[in-house]
Amino acid sequence: MRKVIILTIFLSAFSGFSQTKELDSLSIQLAFETQDSLKVRTSLKLIKSLYEINDYDRALKYIIESEKLSNSLNFTKGIAETTYYKSLIYAQKGDYINAVTGYEKSKALFKHLNDTLGIAKVNNSIGLIEINRGNYSKGLQYSLAAIKELEKQKLKKDLSLAYSNLAKAYQSIHAVDKAIEFNLKAVDVQRQLNQTVALSQSYNQLAELYSSKDENRKAIEYYIKVLSAKTNDSDSLQALIYPKLGAEYLKFNDYEKATQYLIQGLSINRKSDNKVGILMSLNSLGELNLHTKRLILAENQLYEASIIAKSLNNKPELLKYYKLMMVLDSTKNKFDRAFIWQREYHNLKNSLYSNTNLKNADSVELDLNPNFEKELTTTTPQPPIKGSFYESKDEFNKFQLIFYGLLAALAIVSTFLILIYLKRSSNIKYTQELEEKNLKIELQNEAFSEQTKHLENVNNVKDKLFSIVSHDLKDSLSSINGFIDLLKDGSLSREEFDNLVPELSENANNASLLLFNLLNWSKSQMQSLEPKPTLFDIQEVFEDKVRLIEQRMENKGIELIDHSLRDFTYADRSMFEIVVQNLLANALKFCKNGDTITISNHISNGSCIVSIADTGIGISKENIEKLFKNSSFTTVGTNNEKGTGLGLSICKELIELNNGKIWVESTLNVGSTFYVQLPKSRPS
């Protein structure tokens, strides 16, 4: 490696030395030549060498001297060449007005000399200026006009510039295939000339063009070539190419490669504080994590990307951010927010397209027009000559007849066009009426479908009610009736009566809770529950509901730990009491002798969090997924207690009606904790 570096330094020094030697030789030669055309030719060689090494000020001095000598000798070739080089220097310094004026002057001289190569060079230079100024149609025509002669003369340096200009112009007007064609031609010449910087730029343009055509593998191939090109700014290239490479791999779901390049790109850009690179990396990483369902990470990355995009006013990346946020919120079922992102996306997209200065490729001549330089000449009408057709009556009558004929033809055509317009308007109106009728029919069908679905749901509610009543409620009531019959017959002793009272109480409580749940569940299914929220104390509800199950807890040998605090929530108190009663009954149902039930509440982020925990048998992962669904899933308790499976379904609906949430955390054979979150004040 060390030898390669030394060799490179040596070659650079040698190249610089040889260039200096050549310039000195030409300067000495010029000093001793006589004031003739030969001296102008030598001076032009020197000017060319100085221009190629960007020594524009020194080149201008020789141009002025050579121009004076050429004018004094009336040496047209010398005047044309010096004017051309002077225009090149004006263009390099950004003085486009003087540059174009000089180009036109030198081009006229080259045409006079029939110097096709000179004309081609001038056309190529004018094309570059027009393309840089955004006049793509004009620039294309000039550059295309130069290509044929430059290819014929095999002037590789000029061809490299011409191909690159054309590729840039075609890319700017979205003529992607043409842009690719000329970039590939430029690459071929740049390889031969070993133009590493220009070659790297062409590779990058090809990658972007293939990406726009969704030819992602080709885009990746050329991005990798950009990275492998040996240029002085390899670090800055990596910073921009890595995010682009990651984005390409992401397009065909190669998440492993996409992750590798995007993380590398983000790291490099953060170190160099390259905001554009950071923005591109974060947007693509957000998209990657969105695909892989890591929604929280995706949202954080996209949020950071949005701040950078807005600070840089980077509208394409901001547009991408809006689109990704629309997908993210749709995935999270936050459709109201997704709609807002969709609106922002379309507003920005319309703004970008309406404000763009780029012309569509369809409006630009993509191929060379041989007459592109010819200006339209306007003809001015000549005054009538005395003694012409106006003095002849016959000729005048003939002219008048033609005029009236044309007028009649115009009237016929106008009538025909009006009839076509009226017929078309009638057809459009008829079509609109048909569309409106079809829309009404579709809406009616949707309404019928919704009504049918509602009736089916009501019928299902009825079936479930009868099923539950015929099984669980019937069992509890039958047991109570049997007990009452025994009392009537006097078949029970005092001791037997005392023993059966707890069982009778259990059956009565089960029947009461079952009926309570059934009535509320049926109401919710038929959409008749309307919450009446007020501000009430959570601790009071706990005290009332614990009092109802104290005897059952004592009989089952279960301890209650009360960590409840005096705190207020804004909800329907009756509905909250139903939820607490159900959760306490469930905890009691699945606890064994010696287990504990703990009730507590606290404040979190402006909400009340209520928890009812038990050390009972717990719930398996499979059963947790079934708990809150609208189905009659149930399991027997530790003392074979039965249930409807509707209690938690009712709890979920009642809590959600009050703008709250309910969830459970459980471990099998360890216990379960049910959480209820409710607002502390009226939601805005």
RAQUIWO-V857737 format. One record per backbone hydrogen bond with DSSP energy under -0.5 kcal/mol. CO is the residue of the C=O (numbers start at 1). NH is the residue of the N-H. E is the energy in kcal/mol with one decimal. If there is no record, write none. Layout:
CO | NH | E
CO | NH | E
This chain:
1 | 5 | -2.1
2 | 6 | -2.3
3 | 7 | -2.7
4 | 8 | -2.5
5 | 9 | -2.4
6 | 10 | -2.4
7 | 11 | -2.7
8 | 12 | -2.4
9 | 13 | -2.5
10 | 14 | -2.7
11 | 15 | -3.0
12 | 16 | -2.6
13 | 17 | -2.5
14 | 18 | -2.7
15 | 19 | -2.2
16 | 20 | -2.3
17 | 21 | -2.5
18 | 22 | -2.3
19 | 23 | -2.3
20 | 24 | -2.6
21 | 25 | -2.2
22 | 26 | -2.3
23 | 27 | -2.4
24 | 28 | -2.4
25 | 29 | -2.4
26 | 30 | -2.5
27 | 31 | -1.7
28 | 32 | -1.2
29 | 33 | -0.6
30 | 33 | -0.7
34 | 36 | -2.3
36 | 39 | -0.6
36 | 40 | -1.3
37 | 41 | -2.2
38 | 42 | -2.2
39 | 43 | -2.4
40 | 44 | -2.3
41 | 45 | -1.7
42 | 46 | -1.9
43 | 47 | -2.7
44 | 48 | -2.5
45 | 49 | -2.1
46 | 50 | -2.4
47 | 51 | -2.4
48 | 52 | -2.1
49 | 53 | -1.1
50 | 55 | -2.6
51 | 54 | -1.5
54 | 56 | -1.4
55 | 59 | -1.8
56 | 60 | -2.4
57 | 61 | -1.4
58 | 62 | -1.5
59 | 63 | -2.2
60 | 64 | -2.5
61 | 65 | -1.8
62 | 66 | -2.7
63 | 67 | -2.5
64 | 68 | -2.0
65 | 69 | -2.2
66 | 70 | -2.7
67 | 71 | -2.3
68 | 72 | -2.3
69 | 73 | -2.0
70 | 74 | -0.7
70 | 75 | -2.9
74 | 76 | -1.1
75 | 79 | -2.2
76 | 80 | -2.7
77 | 81 | -2.5
78 | 82 | -2.6
79 | 83 | -2.3
80 | 84 | -2.0
81 | 85 | -2.5
82 | 86 | -2.2
83 | 87 | -1.9
84 | 88 | -2.1
85 | 89 | -2.0
86 | 90 | -2.1
87 | 91 | -2.6
88 | 92 | -2.0
89 | 93 | -1.6
90 | 95 | -2.5
91 | 94 | -1.2
94 | 96 | -1.5
95 | 99 | -1.9
96 | 100 | -2.8
97 | 101 | -2.1
98 | 102 | -2.4
99 | 103 | -2.5
100 | 104 | -2.5
101 | 105 | -1.9
102 | 106 | -2.8
103 | 107 | -2.7
104 | 108 | -2.0
105 | 109 | -1.7
106 | 110 | -2.5
107 | 111 | -2.4
108 | 112 | -1.9
109 | 113 | -1.8
110 | 115 | -3.1
111 | 114 | -0.8
114 | 116 | -1.1
115 | 119 | -2.1
116 | 120 | -2.3
117 | 121 | -2.4
118 | 122 | -2.2
119 | 123 | -2.8
120 | 124 | -2.4
121 | 125 | -2.1
122 | 126 | -2.8
123 | 127 | -2.6
124 | 128 | -1.8
125 | 129 | -1.9
126 | 130 | -2.6
127 | 131 | -2.4
128 | 132 | -2.3
129 | 133 | -1.6
130 | 135 | -2.6
131 | 134 | -1.4
134 | 136 | -1.6
135 | 139 | -2.8
136 | 140 | -2.8
137 | 141 | -1.7
138 | 142 | -1.9
139 | 143 | -2.5
140 | 144 | -3.0
141 | 145 | -1.9
142 | 146 | -1.1
143 | 147 | -1.4
144 | 148 | -0.8
146 | 150 | -2.0
147 | 151 | -2.8
148 | 152 | -1.8
149 | 153 | -2.3
150 | 154 | -0.7
150 | 155 | -1.9
154 | 156 | -1.3
155 | 159 | -2.6
156 | 160 | -2.8
157 | 161 | -1.7
158 | 162 | -2.6
159 | 163 | -3.2
160 | 164 | -1.9
161 | 165 | -2.5
162 | 166 | -2.5
163 | 167 | -2.5
164 | 168 | -2.5
165 | 169 | -2.4
166 | 170 | -2.7
167 | 171 | -2.3
168 | 172 | -1.9
169 | 173 | -1.2
170 | 175 | -2.7
171 | 174 | -1.3
173 | 361 | -0.7
174 | 176 | -1.5
175 | 179 | -2.2
176 | 180 | -2.5
177 | 181 | -2.3
178 | 182 | -2.2
179 | 183 | -2.0
180 | 184 | -2.4
181 | 185 | -1.5
182 | 186 | -2.3
183 | 187 | -2.6
184 | 188 | -1.9
185 | 189 | -1.8
186 | 190 | -2.9
187 | 191 | -2.2
188 | 192 | -1.3
189 | 193 | -2.0
190 | 194 | -0.7
190 | 195 | -2.4
191 | 194 | -0.6
194 | 196 | -1.4
195 | 199 | -2.6
196 | 200 | -2.3
197 | 201 | -2.0
198 | 202 | -2.2
199 | 203 | -2.4
200 | 204 | -2.1
201 | 205 | -2.3
202 | 206 | -2.6
203 | 207 | -2.4
204 | 208 | -2.2
205 | 209 | -2.4
206 | 210 | -2.7
207 | 211 | -2.1
208 | 212 | -2.0
209 | 213 | -1.0
210 | 215 | -2.8
211 | 214 | -1.7
214 | 216 | -1.2
215 | 219 | -1.9
216 | 220 | -2.6
217 | 221 | -2.1
218 | 222 | -2.1
219 | 223 | -2.3
220 | 224 | -2.4
221 | 225 | -1.3
222 | 226 | -1.9
223 | 227 | -1.9
224 | 228 | -1.9
225 | 229 | -1.1
226 | 229 | -0.5
229 | 231 | -1.1
231 | 234 | -0.8
233 | 237 | -2.0
234 | 238 | -2.6
235 | 239 | -2.1
236 | 240 | -1.2
237 | 240 | -0.5
237 | 241 | -2.9
238 | 242 | -2.5
240 | 244 | -1.0
241 | 245 | -3.0
242 | 246 | -2.6
243 | 247 | -2.1
244 | 248 | -1.9
245 | 249 | -2.4
246 | 250 | -1.9
247 | 251 | -1.1
248 | 251 | -0.6
248 | 252 | -0.7
249 | 252 | -0.7
249 | 254 | -2.4
250 | 253 | -1.6
253 | 255 | -1.4
254 | 258 | -2.3
255 | 259 | -2.6
256 | 260 | -2.0
257 | 261 | -2.4
258 | 262 | -2.5
259 | 263 | -2.4
260 | 264 | -1.8
261 | 265 | -2.7
262 | 266 | -2.5
263 | 267 | -2.3
264 | 268 | -2.5
265 | 269 | -2.4
266 | 270 | -2.2
267 | 271 | -1.9
268 | 272 | -1.9
269 | 273 | -0.6
269 | 274 | -2.3
273 | 275 | -1.1
274 | 278 | -2.4
275 | 279 | -2.6
276 | 280 | -2.4
277 | 281 | -2.4
278 | 282 | -2.8
279 | 283 | -2.3
280 | 284 | -2.0
281 | 285 | -2.7
282 | 286 | -2.5
283 | 287 | -1.9
284 | 288 | -2.5
285 | 289 | -2.7
286 | 290 | -1.7
287 | 291 | -2.1
288 | 292 | -1.8
289 | 294 | -2.7
290 | 293 | -1.1
293 | 295 | -1.3
294 | 298 | -2.3
295 | 299 | -2.5
296 | 300 | -2.1
297 | 301 | -2.3
298 | 302 | -2.5
299 | 303 | -2.1
300 | 304 | -2.0
301 | 305 | -2.2
302 | 306 | -2.2
303 | 307 | -1.6
304 | 308 | -1.8
305 | 309 | -2.8
306 | 310 | -2.3
307 | 311 | -1.9
308 | 312 | -2.4
309 | 313 | -0.9
309 | 314 | -2.2
313 | 315 | -1.3
314 | 318 | -2.0
315 | 319 | -2.6
316 | 320 | -1.8
317 | 321 | -2.1
318 | 322 | -2.3
319 | 323 | -1.9
320 | 324 | -2.3
321 | 325 | -2.5
322 | 326 | -1.9
323 | 327 | -1.7
324 | 328 | -2.7
325 | 329 | -2.5
326 | 330 | -1.6
327 | 331 | -2.4
328 | 332 | -1.7
329 | 334 | -3.1
330 | 333 | -1.4
333 | 335 | -1.2
334 | 338 | -2.2
335 | 339 | -2.0
336 | 340 | -1.3
337 | 341 | -2.3
338 | 342 | -2.3
339 | 343 | -2.1
340 | 344 | -2.3
341 | 345 | -2.8
342 | 346 | -2.4
343 | 347 | -2.4
344 | 348 | -2.4
345 | 349 | -2.5
346 | 350 | -2.6
347 | 351 | -2.0
348 | 352 | -2.6
349 | 353 | -2.2
350 | 354 | -2.3
351 | 355 | -1.9
352 | 356 | -0.8
360 | 363 | -1.5
361 | 364 | -1.3
364 | 366 | -0.7
368 | 370 | -0.7
369 | 372 | -2.1
371 | 374 | -1.1
385 | 388 | -1.6
388 | 391 | -1.9
389 | 392 | -1.3
391 | 393 | -0.6
392 | 396 | -2.0
393 | 397 | -2.5
394 | 398 | -2.3
395 | 399 | -2.4
396 | 400 | -2.4
397 | 401 | -2.3
398 | 402 | -2.2
399 | 403 | -2.1
400 | 404 | -2.4
401 | 405 | -2.3
402 | 406 | -2.5
403 | 407 | -2.1
404 | 408 | -2.5
405 | 409 | -2.5
406 | 410 | -2.4
407 | 411 | -2.0
408 | 412 | -2.3
409 | 413 | -2.5
410 | 414 | -2.5
411 | 415 | -2.4
412 | 416 | -2.5
413 | 417 | -2.6
414 | 418 | -2.3
415 | 419 | -2.4
416 | 420 | -2.2
417 | 421 | -2.4
418 | 422 | -2.6
419 | 423 | -2.5
420 | 424 | -2.5
421 | 425 | -2.6
422 | 426 | -2.3
423 | 427 | -2.4
424 | 428 | -2.5
425 | 429 | -2.4
426 | 430 | -2.4
427 | 431 | -2.5
428 | 432 | -2.5
429 | 433 | -2.2
430 | 434 | -2.2
431 | 435 | -2.5
432 | 436 | -2.5
433 | 437 | -2.3
434 | 438 | -2.6
435 | 439 | -2.4
436 | 440 | -2.3
437 | 441 | -2.4
438 | 442 | -2.4
439 | 443 | -2.5
440 | 444 | -2.5
441 | 445 | -2.6
442 | 446 | -2.4
443 | 447 | -2.3
444 | 448 | -2.7
445 | 449 | -2.5
446 | 450 | -2.5
447 | 451 | -2.5
448 | 452 | -2.7
449 | 453 | -2.4
450 | 454 | -2.4
451 | 455 | -2.4
452 | 456 | -2.4
453 | 457 | -2.3
454 | 458 | -2.6
455 | 459 | -2.4
456 | 460 | -2.3
457 | 461 | -2.3
458 | 462 | -2.2
459 | 463 | -2.4
460 | 464 | -2.7
461 | 465 | -2.7
462 | 466 | -2.6
463 | 467 | -2.4
464 | 468 | -2.7
465 | 469 | -3.0
466 | 470 | -2.6
467 | 471 | -0.8
468 | 471 | -0.7
468 | 472 | -0.8
468 | 473 | -1.5
469 | 474 | -1.2
471 | 475 | -2.0
472 | 476 | -2.0
473 | 477 | -2.5
474 | 478 | -2.4
475 | 479 | -2.0
476 | 480 | -1.8
477 | 481 | -2.7
478 | 482 | -2.5
479 | 483 | -1.9
480 | 484 | -2.2
481 | 485 | -2.5
482 | 486 | -2.0
483 | 487 | -1.8
484 | 488 | -2.3
485 | 489 | -2.3
486 | 490 | -0.8
486 | 491 | -1.9
486 | 492 | -0.5
487 | 490 | -0.6
493 | 497 | -2.4
494 | 498 | -2.3
495 | 499 | -1.9
496 | 500 | -2.0
497 | 501 | -1.4
498 | 502 | -0.6
500 | 504 | -2.6
501 | 505 | -2.9
502 | 506 | -2.5
503 | 507 | -2.6
504 | 508 | -2.4
505 | 509 | -2.7
506 | 510 | -2.7
507 | 511 | -2.6
508 | 512 | -2.6
509 | 513 | -3.0
510 | 514 | -2.8
511 | 515 | -2.7
512 | 516 | -2.5
513 | 517 | -2.8
514 | 518 | -2.6
515 | 519 | -2.4
516 | 520 | -1.9
517 | 521 | -2.9
518 | 522 | -2.6
519 | 523 | -1.9
520 | 524 | -2.3
521 | 525 | -2.3
522 | 526 | -1.6
523 | 528 | -2.3
524 | 527 | -1.3
534 | 536 | -0.6
534 | 571 | -2.0
536 | 538 | -0.5
536 | 569 | -1.9
537 | 541 | -1.1
538 | 542 | -2.1
539 | 543 | -2.3
540 | 544 | -2.1
541 | 545 | -2.4
542 | 546 | -2.6
543 | 547 | -1.5
544 | 548 | -0.8
545 | 549 | -0.8
546 | 549 | -0.7
546 | 550 | -0.7
549 | 553 | -2.4
550 | 554 | -2.2
551 | 555 | -2.5
552 | 556 | -1.6
553 | 557 | -0.7
553 | 558 | -2.6
554 | 557 | -0.7
557 | 594 | -3.3
559 | 597 | -2.6
560 | 562 | -0.6
561 | 563 | -0.7
561 | 599 | -2.3
563 | 601 | -0.6
565 | 567 | -0.7
567 | 538 | -2.8
569 | 536 | -1.9
569 | 571 | -0.8
571 | 534 | -2.9
571 | 573 | -0.7
572 | 576 | -2.3
573 | 577 | -2.6
574 | 578 | -1.9
575 | 579 | -2.0
576 | 580 | -2.6
577 | 581 | -2.6
578 | 582 | -2.3
579 | 583 | -2.5
580 | 584 | -2.6
581 | 585 | -2.2
582 | 586 | -2.4
583 | 587 | -2.3
584 | 588 | -2.4
585 | 589 | -2.2
586 | 590 | -1.8
588 | 591 | -1.1
589 | 638 | -2.4
590 | 617 | -2.0
592 | 595 | -2.2
595 | 559 | -2.2
596 | 615 | -1.6
597 | 561 | -3.2
598 | 613 | -2.9
599 | 563 | -3.0
600 | 611 | -2.6
602 | 609 | -3.2
604 | 607 | -1.6
606 | 680 | -1.0
607 | 604 | -2.5
608 | 610 | -0.6
608 | 678 | -2.2
609 | 602 | -2.1
610 | 676 | -2.8
611 | 600 | -2.1
612 | 674 | -2.2
613 | 598 | -2.9
614 | 672 | -1.1
617 | 669 | -3.3
620 | 624 | -1.9
621 | 625 | -1.2
623 | 626 | -1.0
623 | 627 | -0.8
624 | 627 | -0.9
626 | 629 | -0.9
629 | 631 | -2.5
631 | 633 | -1.1
637 | 640 | -1.7
641 | 637 | -2.1
645 | 633 | -0.5
646 | 650 | -2.5
647 | 651 | -2.4
648 | 652 | -2.5
649 | 653 | -1.9
650 | 654 | -2.7
651 | 655 | -2.6
652 | 656 | -2.3
653 | 657 | -1.9
654 | 658 | -0.8
655 | 658 | -0.7
655 | 660 | -1.9
656 | 659 | -1.6
658 | 679 | -0.5
661 | 677 | -3.0
663 | 675 | -3.0
665 | 673 | -2.6
667 | 670 | -2.2
667 | 671 | -2.2
671 | 667 | -2.3
672 | 614 | -2.7
673 | 665 | -2.3
674 | 612 | -2.1
675 | 663 | -1.9
676 | 610 | -3.1
677 | 661 | -1.8
678 | 608 | -3.0
679 | 570 | -2.7
